[in-house]
Amino acid sequence: MRSFRHVRATTVAEACALLAEPGTRARANAGGSDLLGALKDGIYPEPPDLLVDLKTIPGLDAIEADEAGLRVGALARLADIARSEPIRAHWPIFSQAAQAVASPQIRNVATLGGNLCQEVRCWYFRYPAGLGGSIDCLRKGGPRCPAVKGDTRYHAIFEGRGCFAVCPSDTAVALAALDAIVVLEGPGGARRELPVQDVYTPLGTVLEPGELVTAVRVPPPAEEARSAFLKFTVREPIDFAVVSVAASITLRDGVCTDARLVLGAVGPRPYRALEAEARLIGGPIDERAAVEAAEVALAGAKPLRGNAYKVPLARSIVMRAILAALEG
């Protein structure tokens, strides 16, 4: 049993200061549904010696909606997001994505910030230390990604560079389609705001030592916007996505004036299919347009030897998501 300190932070400033303490290996803990499993499996090369509990910070679980848009605190539970009436009414794909995560038991403890910042599910990165020793992959500071010559069934088909693990967050996909902004706060009152997809890198996130996700801001929806979130998993309903798609389409007089198509579980961050969006804008949305947009969305895919099946699968789900959004 490894010993560590556990501190219950009462403010964001205190939590950031603790996480940035020199000489410590600190980790933030919110719902714990991801972190505690990672600690038990010993996946970190250097286990944390300090856990900073964020649940004791008041106000970080607030869900606030008004004319300026939506603001959701990082400690908001996925279950609360899924059943929030304002979110279901005005940002339904966010609610759908939260509802799609894992099981009711997990959604009752898992938080928005934790879902956005969770570790990847790559089995090389996650290989338990107790089963013969941790695998020294690139994400852990090793020389290479073992997935490249190994089992790549669930790995990236877009934007893979060095590490081919995919971003596992369902809420990130929906939020990227909603043009959401992530609020980051750090030591000394530092604050910055980034589009959701810019939070991720091929080897993790852009969070600096001591920095936390404290909230997500979502702009008001367009009056004519329609949307859908679809997720394909091996085992429904509890599994992580093999491919997911969030589609948001704005129609005026039967013509698409704006579109957002974001794919999940295909790259290190939510993948926005910009060329496919452009194919939809300026014309009517029907089955033919959906098929053509889906073709364009997957045209640049670069699958590895074990995950080429993801290309036709993603193409099908993109098409279905566009048509589902059309139906509202």
Secondary structure, DSSP 8 states (H G I E B T S, - for coil): ----EEEE-SSHHHHHHHHT-TT--EEEESS-TTHHHHHHHT-SSS--SEEEE-TTSTTTT-EEEETTEEEEETT-BHHHHHH-HHHHHH-HHHHHHHHTSS-HHHHTT-BHHHHHH-----TTTT--GGGT-----GGGT-SS-GGGGS--TTS-SSS--S-------HHHHHHHHTT-EEEEE-GGG-EEEEEGGGGEETTEE---TT-EEEEEEE----TTEEEEEEEE-SSTTTS--SEEEEEEEEEETTEEEEEEEEEESSSSS-EE-HHHHHHHTTS---HHHHHHHHHHHTTT----TT-TTHHHHHHHHHHHHHHHHHH-
